[in-house]
Amino acid sequence: MVVRTSVTQDEVWVGQRVIVHVEVLGKDGWAQIKRYDRMDVPGAFIMRTQSQGVRIQETIGSERYTGQRYELSVFPQRAGLVEVPSFGAEVATRTWGMNASETTQDVIVPGLTFQARMPPGADGIDWLVSTSRLQVEQEWTSLKESVMVGDSIQRSIRVFAVDIPGMAFARIGHPEINGVSTYPKEPLVEDRTDRGTLSGSRTESMAYVFESPGEIQLPPYEFFWWDMQASVLRKELLPGVTVIVEHNPAMTANGSPNQETGSAGKPWWLLLPVAALIFLAVAFRERFRSRISGWLTKQAASEGIQFRKVRRAVQDGSSQAIMRELMQWLDGMEPEGSPASLTTFLTDYGDASTREIAQRLAALQVEELDPAQRVVFNKGLLAARRNFRRWNKQKGHRLTVASLLPPLN
């Protein structure tokens, strides 16, 4: 058996997609990788960007070998030597002829190294992207120059790049804004392959809810990227906006509805309990809200709760709702800053029917699933999650997608 690795690029920039080929070849038969062990690359982000292996044949000496080539993508995030360590894999070898048989054995896939260069002027930039084309755009909903306390504005930011999968983009940060609460929504990650060319996008949406009057600055966002064709460091700027927030006549200073009490003529001391309650609510509202918000966030982040939302969406939700809940569920199992990939997850843990439905949903090729497809997809997701959890339990890993390279079908 032959097991080997190679890198396709001669020159590598920080933030560039580096394709690592993993090849297995069996003598007088056919070899296939069934499962990878966990792999970590210090200073880089690694993922699988190929759904299936490519069949290869080769004659070594006078012997004929047949097997498959797999593709890993490594995105270095620091300059210098990048070391992809050796890792274990489970390989199945099938022999030809009348006495055909299949055997499985554990092998060590050799590691490799390559040098990554920092683009000029890019020192200090977090999560740099190097590509031949990158676009950023934003869309505002209900945007006005003047709003009232209690109103909200929606903002959507989309990042698109060539030869960069959507899950390789870093999450967008949400700075604190005085007088405003920011509520991020689940991201939408999309990858497309057209005649061998990969492109990816990540869309993040948020709602700004205004809590106090004044002049509010909603922040701009900067995106730096290295233009590999022009050899230029570029900056894309999405401008923020200034909003004037006015008092809301329907609300009191503490944010409660301003209703006429009709208390004229009533003894003033009857209002003391109400005044005390209002005082306590104002004095401790931030503490209560912080604790309740923290508890709700913890509960919402529960993998089990989020997966139930996925199953409910598949059962009777729209295609967009299904994809939204799926990406929220997968993102919740990733380390901070590492977005998820539905394609990789289902390639490694799902069956063909589940992958086909997911690909149609992600490519917006179907508006609504019919009842039979919903049943198949729900069962397939349940089985994929069970396979994922079983693999983590066997290996003793924390429940996370990005922390390992899982099985191959």
C-alpha positions in Angstrom: 0.0 0.0 0.0 1.1 3.5 -0.8 0.0 6.5 1.4 1.4 9.9 0.6 0.6 13.7 0.9 1.6 16.7 -1.3 1.0 20.4 -1.6 -0.1 21.9 -4.9 1.2 25.5 -4.5 4.8 26.7 -4.7 4.1 30.1 -3.2 1.7 30.5 -0.3 0.4 33.7 1.3 -1.1 34.0 4.8 -4.9 33.6 4.4 -4.6 31.7 1.1 -6.3 28.3 0.5 -3.6 25.7 0.4 -4.7 22.4 -1.1 -3.2 19.3 0.5 -3.6 16.1 -1.4 -3.9 12.8 0.5 -3.5 9.7 -1.7 -3.9 6.0 -0.9 -3.1 3.3 -3.5 -3.5 -0.5 -3.2 -1.5 -3.0 -5.1 -3.6 -5.2 -7.4 -6.7 -3.7 -5.9 -8.3 -0.5 -4.7 -7.7 1.5 -1.6 -10.1 3.9 0.1 -9.8 6.0 3.3 -12.7 5.3 5.6 -11.9 7.6 8.5 -9.4 10.2 9.5 -8.1 10.7 13.0 -8.2 14.1 14.7 -5.8 16.7 13.2 -4.7 20.1 14.4 -2.5 22.5 12.5 -0.9 25.2 14.7 -1.4 28.7 13.3 -3.8 27.5 10.6 -7.4 26.6 10.0 -8.0 23.2 8.3 -11.1 21.7 6.7 -12.2 19.3 4.0 -13.5 21.1 0.9 -14.0 18.0 -1.3 -17.1 15.9 -0.8 -15.6 12.6 -2.2 -12.3 11.2 -3.2 -11.1 11.1 -6.9 -10.2 7.7 -8.3 -6.5 7.4 -9.4 -4.4 4.7 -11.0 -0.6 4.5 -11.2 2.1 2.0 -12.2 4.9 1.8 -9.7 7.8 -0.3 -11.1 5.9 -3.1 -12.9 3.0 -3.2 -10.4 -0.4 -1.6 -10.9 -1.9 0.4 -8.1 -5.4 1.9 -7.8 -6.9 4.1 -5.1 -8.2 7.6 -4.3 -7.0 11.1 -3.9 -8.6 13.3 -1.2 -8.4 17.0 -0.7 -7.8 19.0 2.5 -7.7 22.8 2.6 -5.4 24.6 5.0 -5.6 28.3 5.6 -2.5 29.6 7.3 -3.0 32.6 9.6 0.6 33.4 10.4 3.8 33.7 8.5 6.6 31.1 8.6 6.8 27.4 8.5 3.4 25.7 8.6 3.5 22.0 9.7 0.7 19.7 8.9 1.5 16.8 11.3 1.1 13.1 10.4 -2.2 11.6 11.5 -3.8 8.2 11.6 -6.4 6.9 9.2 -8.4 3.8 8.6 -7.9 2.4 5.1 -10.0 -0.3 3.4 -8.3 -2.3 0.6 -10.3 -4.3 -1.9 -8.5 -6.9 -4.0 -9.5 -8.1 -7.5 -10.1 -11.5 -8.9 -12.0 -14.7 -7.9 -10.7 -14.5 -4.4 -11.6 -10.8 -4.0 -11.7 -9.6 -0.4 -11.7 -6.4 1.6 -9.4 -5.7 4.5 -9.2 -2.7 6.8 -6.0 -1.5 8.5 -4.8 1.6 10.4 -2.1 3.6 8.7 -0.2 6.8 9.4 -0.6 9.5 6.8 2.7 11.4 6.5 2.8 15.0 7.4 4.3 17.8 5.4 5.5 21.4 5.7 5.2 24.6 3.7 6.2 28.2 4.1 3.6 30.9 4.3 4.5 34.6 3.6 2.8 37.6 5.2 1.6 40.0 2.5 3.3 43.4 2.7 1.5 45.7 5.1 -0.7 43.0 6.5 1.1 42.6 9.9 -1.4 42.8 12.8 -4.5 41.9 10.7 -6.6 39.2 12.3 -7.9 36.5 10.1 -6.6 37.7 6.8 -8.1 36.4 3.5 -5.9 36.0 0.4 -7.9 35.5 -2.8 -8.3 36.8 -6.4 -11.7 38.3 -5.7 -13.6 39.4 -2.5 -16.8 41.3 -2.2 -18.6 42.7 0.9 -22.0 44.3 0.9 -24.6 45.3 3.5 -28.3 45.9 3.6 -30.3 48.0 6.0 -33.9 47.4 6.9 -36.2 50.1 8.5 -33.3 52.5 8.4 -34.3 56.1 9.3 -32.4 59.2 10.3 -34.7 59.6 13.3 -36.2 56.8 15.4 -37.8 56.5 18.8 -36.8 54.6 21.9 -38.0 51.0 21.4 -37.6 51.0 17.6 -35.1 48.7 15.9 -33.0 48.6 12.7 -32.0 45.5 10.9 -28.5 45.1 9.3 -27.2 42.3 7.0 -23.6 41.9 6.0 -22.5 39.5 3.3 -18.9 38.5 2.5 -18.1 36.6 -0.7 -14.8 35.3 -2.0 -13.4 33.1 -4.7 -11.5 30.0 -3.7 -12.5 30.5 -0.1 -15.3 28.4 1.5 -17.9 30.3 3.5 -16.9 28.5 6.7 -13.3 29.9 6.4 -14.5 33.5 7.1 -14.2 34.7 10.7 -17.3 35.7 12.6 -18.2 39.3 12.6 -17.7 41.1 15.9 -20.4 43.1 17.7 -19.0 46.0 19.7 -21.0 47.4 22.6 -22.9 50.5 21.8 -24.2 52.8 24.6 -28.0 53.0 24.5 -28.3 50.1 22.0 -28.8 46.4 22.4 -27.4 44.3 19.5 -29.0 41.0 18.7 -27.0 38.9 16.2 -28.9 36.3 14.2 -27.7 32.9 13.0 -25.3 33.2 10.1 -26.0 31.8 6.6 -23.0 30.0 5.1 -23.0 29.0 1.4 -20.4 27.2 -0.7 -20.7 26.7 -4.5 -18.6 24.7 -6.9 -18.8 25.5 -10.6 -16.5 23.5 -13.0 -14.0 22.9 -10.3 -14.0 26.6 -9.0 -14.9 27.0 -5.4 -16.6 30.1 -4.0 -18.1 30.8 -0.6 -20.1 33.4 1.2 -21.1 34.1 4.8 -24.0 36.4 5.7 -24.5 37.7 9.2 -27.5 39.7 10.3 -28.2 41.7 13.4 -30.9 43.8 15.0 -30.1 47.1 16.8 -32.8 48.0 19.4 -32.6 51.5 20.7 -33.0 51.9 24.5 -32.3 55.5 25.3 -32.5 58.8 23.4 -29.5 60.6 21.9 -27.2 60.5 18.8 -26.2 56.9 18.2 -23.3 55.8 16.0 -23.8 52.4 14.5 -20.3 51.1 13.7 -18.6 50.7 10.4 -16.9 47.4 9.5 -13.5 47.0 7.8 -12.4 43.9 5.8 -8.8 43.5 4.7 -7.7 41.1 2.0 -4.7 40.3 -0.1 -5.4 40.6 -3.8 -3.3 37.8 -5.2 -3.7 38.9 -8.8 -2.7 42.5 -8.3 -0.4 41.8 -5.3 -2.1 44.6 -3.4 -3.5 44.7 0.1 -7.0 46.0 -0.1 -9.5 47.3 2.4 -13.3 47.1 2.0 -15.3 49.4 4.2 -18.9 49.1 5.1 -19.9 52.5 6.5 -21.9 52.8 9.7 -24.7 55.3 10.1 -25.7 58.0 12.6 -29.2 57.7 14.0 -31.1 60.3 16.2 -33.1 58.5 18.8 -35.9 60.5 20.3 -38.0 60.0 23.4 -41.0 57.8 22.9 -44.2 59.4 24.2 -45.7 56.0 24.7 -42.9 55.1 27.2 -41.8 56.5 30.5 -38.2 57.1 31.5 -37.8 53.5 32.7 -39.1 52.0 29.5 -42.5 51.1 30.7 -45.7 52.1 28.9 -46.9 55.6 29.8 -50.5 55.1 30.8 -52.9 57.5 32.6 -53.4 56.1 36.0 -56.5 58.1 36.9 -55.3 58.3 40.4 -56.5 61.8 41.0 -58.5 62.0 44.2 -57.1 58.7 45.6 -55.0 58.7 48.8 -51.3 59.2 47.9 -50.2 56.5 50.2 -52.0 53.9 48.1 -49.3 54.5 45.5 -46.4 53.7 47.8 -46.2 49.9 47.0 -46.4 50.7 43.3 -43.6 53.3 43.6 -41.5 50.9 45.6 -41.8 48.2 43.0 -40.9 50.7 40.2 -37.9 51.8 42.2 -36.7 48.2 42.7 -37.3 47.4 39.0 -35.3 50.4 37.9 -32.5 49.8 40.5 -32.0 46.2 39.7 -33.2 45.8 36.1 -29.6 45.6 34.7 -28.7 42.8 37.1 -31.9 40.9 36.5 -31.6 41.4 32.7 -28.0 40.3 32.7 -28.8 37.1 34.7 -31.9 36.3 32.6 -30.0 37.1 29.4 -27.1 34.8 30.4 -29.4 32.0 31.4 -31.4 32.3 28.1 -28.1 32.4 26.1 -26.8 29.3 27.8 -30.1 27.5 27.2 -30.3 28.6 23.6 -26.7 27.4 23.1 -27.5 23.9 24.2 -26.7 21.5 21.3 -29.7 19.4 22.2 -32.2 22.3 22.2 -30.8 23.7 19.0 -31.0 20.3 17.3 -34.7 20.0 18.3 -35.2 23.4 16.5 -33.6 21.9 13.4 -35.9 18.9 13.5 -39.0 21.1 13.9 -37.9 23.3 11.0 -37.4 20.2 8.8 -40.8 18.9 9.8 -42.8 22.0 8.8 -40.6 25.0 8.1 -39.5 26.7 4.9 -36.2 25.9 3.2 -34.7 29.1 4.5 -35.8 28.3 8.1 -34.3 24.8 7.7 -30.9 26.2 6.6 -30.9 28.9 9.2 -31.5 26.4 12.1 -29.0 23.9 10.6 -26.2 26.5 10.5 -27.1 27.8 14.0 -26.8 24.2 15.3 -23.5 23.5 13.6 -22.0 26.9 14.5 -22.9 26.2 18.2 -20.6 23.2 18.1 -17.6 25.1 16.7 -14.8 26.8 18.6 -15.2 30.6 18.8 -14.5 32.2 15.5 -14.6 29.0 13.5 -17.7 28.8 11.3 -19.2 25.5 10.3 -19.8 23.7 7.0 -23.0 21.6 6.5 -21.4 20.0 3.4 -18.4 18.7 5.4 -20.5 17.5 8.2 -22.9 15.5 6.0 -20.2 14.2 3.8 -18.5 12.7 6.8 -21.5 11.6 8.8 -24.6 11.5 6.6 -25.8 9.3 3.9 -26.3 10.0 0.2 -30.0 10.9 0.4 -29.4 13.4 3.2 -26.5 15.0 1.4 -28.5 15.4 -1.8 -31.4 17.1 -0.1 -29.0 19.4 1.8 -27.2 20.4 -1.4 -30.5 21.3 -3.1 -31.5 23.4 -0.1 -28.1 25.2 0.1 -28.2 25.9 -3.7 -31.7 27.2 -3.4 -32.9 24.6 -5.9 -36.0 23.8 -4.0 -38.4 26.2 -2.3 -40.2 23.7 -0.1 -39.6 20.0 0.7 -42.4 17.6 0.2 -43.6 15.5 3.1 -41.6 12.4 2.0 -38.3 14.5 1.7 -38.9 16.0 5.1 -39.1 12.5 6.7 -36.0 11.3 4.8 -34.0 14.4 5.8 -35.1 14.3 9.4 -34.1 10.7 9.7 -30.8 11.3 7.9 -29.9 14.3 10.2 -30.7 12.2 13.3 -28.4 9.4 12.0 -25.6 11.8 11.1 -25.8 13.4 14.6 -25.7 9.9 16.2 -22.6 9.0 14.1 -20.9 12.3 15.0 -21.5 11.8 18.7 -20.4 8.2 18.6 -17.2 9.1 17.0 -16.4 11.8 19.5 -17.2 9.4 22.4 -14.9 6.7 21.0 -12.1 9.2 20.6 -12.7 11.0 23.8 -13.0 14.4 22.1 -15.1 17.4 23.1 -18.3 17.7 21.1 -17.2 19.9 18.3 -17.0 19.7 14.5 -13.9 21.6 13.8 -11.7 19.8 16.4 -11.4 16.7 14.2 -11.3 15.3 10.7 -14.1 12.8 10.8 -15.0 9.7 8.7 -15.1 9.5 5.0 -17.8 7.6 3.1 
